[in-house]
Amino acid sequence: VQLVESGGDLVQPGGSLRLSCDCRGFTFSRFGVSWYRQAPGKERELVATIISSGRRSTYADSVKGRFTISRDNAKNMAYLQMNSLNPEDTAVYLCNTRDSLYDYWGRGTQVTVAS
């Protein structure tokens, strides 16, 4: 299993970013995918989850109404659209999937929100 995140950048407050997660080495359409984030000195936080079919997703209260998780099962890709970014969103964003035995993680992509 390999998860490769991309799309992180430095963005001004109020700006937007779209993160991508390239998922390989497993039957992507059978598994849910989550985005987590980890800021310096803070615990890893679950940001959003989408089920295998893409028909349902859940969000942390801190990002509801601003972030949207999506997936393209034909391309084995997951996405996180982030709008109205603020400095508290600064973190490394990580893609995650899991099966009955293991959690799988990418290396993350850095998102920095600053003016």
C-alpha positions as CSV (number, residue, x, y, z in Angstrom):
1,V,0.0,0.0,0.0
2,Q,1.3,3.4,-0.9
3,L,-0.3,6.7,-0.2
4,V,1.2,9.9,-1.7
5,E,-0.1,13.3,-0.7
6,S,0.4,16.5,-2.7
7,G,-0.9,20.0,-3.0
8,G,0.3,21.5,0.2
9,D,1.5,25.1,0.0
10,L,1.8,28.5,1.7
11,V,-1.5,30.3,1.4
12,Q,-2.9,33.5,2.8
13,P,-5.7,33.5,5.3
14,G,-9.0,33.2,3.5
15,G,-7.4,31.3,0.7
16,S,-8.1,27.8,-0.7
17,L,-6.1,24.7,-1.4
18,R,-6.9,21.3,-2.9
19,L,-4.9,18.3,-1.5
20,S,-4.6,15.1,-3.4
21,C,-3.8,11.6,-2.3
22,D,-2.6,9.1,-4.9
23,C,-3.5,5.6,-3.5
24,R,-1.7,2.5,-4.9
25,G,-1.2,-1.1,-4.0
26,F,-4.7,-2.0,-2.9
27,T,-8.3,-2.2,-4.2
28,F,-9.0,1.5,-3.6
29,S,-12.7,1.3,-4.2
30,R,-13.2,-1.1,-1.3
31,F,-11.8,1.1,1.4
32,G,-12.6,4.3,3.2
33,V,-10.1,7.1,3.2
34,S,-9.4,9.7,5.8
35,W,-7.4,12.9,6.0
36,Y,-5.7,13.7,9.2
37,R,-3.5,16.7,10.2
38,Q,-0.8,17.3,12.7
39,A,0.4,20.6,13.8
40,P,3.7,21.1,15.8
41,G,3.3,20.2,19.4
42,K,-0.3,18.9,18.9
43,E,-1.8,15.5,18.6
44,R,-2.8,14.1,15.2
45,E,-6.4,15.2,14.4
46,L,-8.9,13.4,12.2
47,V,-10.1,16.0,9.7
48,A,-12.5,14.1,7.3
49,T,-13.4,10.6,6.3
50,I,-15.2,9.3,3.1
51,I,-16.6,5.8,2.7
52,S,-15.6,3.5,-0.1
53,S,-18.4,4.4,-2.4
54,G,-18.0,8.1,-1.8
55,R,-21.6,8.5,-0.8
56,R,-21.0,9.6,2.7
57,S,-18.4,11.7,4.5
58,T,-17.8,13.0,8.0
59,Y,-15.9,16.0,9.2
60,A,-14.3,17.4,12.3
61,D,-16.3,20.3,13.8
62,S,-13.4,22.6,13.2
63,V,-13.6,22.2,9.4
64,K,-17.3,21.6,8.7
65,G,-18.6,23.9,6.0
66,R,-15.1,24.8,4.9
67,F,-13.5,21.5,3.8
68,T,-14.8,18.9,1.4
69,I,-13.4,15.4,1.1
70,S,-14.0,13.5,-2.2
71,R,-12.7,10.6,-4.2
72,D,-12.4,9.3,-7.7
73,N,-12.4,5.5,-7.6
74,A,-11.6,5.3,-11.3
75,K,-8.3,7.2,-10.7
76,N,-7.5,5.8,-7.2
77,M,-7.4,9.3,-5.9
78,A,-8.7,11.1,-2.8
79,Y,-9.0,14.8,-2.4
80,L,-9.4,17.4,0.3
81,Q,-10.8,20.8,-0.9
82,M,-10.0,23.4,1.8
83,N,-11.6,26.8,1.7
84,S,-11.6,29.8,4.0
85,L,-8.3,28.7,5.4
86,N,-7.0,30.3,8.6
87,P,-3.7,30.1,10.5
88,E,-5.1,27.4,12.8
89,D,-5.3,25.1,9.8
90,T,-1.5,25.1,9.5
91,A,-0.3,21.5,9.8
92,V,1.0,18.5,7.9
93,Y,-1.9,16.8,6.2
94,L,-1.8,13.0,6.0
95,C,-3.8,10.6,4.0
96,N,-4.9,7.4,5.7
97,T,-6.6,4.1,4.9
98,R,-7.0,1.0,7.0
99,D,-7.9,-2.7,6.6
100,S,-8.7,-5.2,9.3
101,L,-5.0,-5.4,10.4
102,Y,-3.2,-2.2,9.6
103,D,-3.4,1.6,9.3
104,Y,-1.6,2.9,6.3
105,W,-0.2,6.4,6.1
106,G,1.3,8.7,3.5
107,R,4.2,11.0,4.4
108,G,2.1,14.1,4.4
109,T,2.0,17.4,2.7
110,Q,2.6,20.7,4.5
111,V,-0.1,23.4,4.6
112,T,0.9,26.8,6.0
113,V,-1.6,29.6,6.3
114,A,0.0,32.9,6.9
115,S,-0.1,36.5,5.6
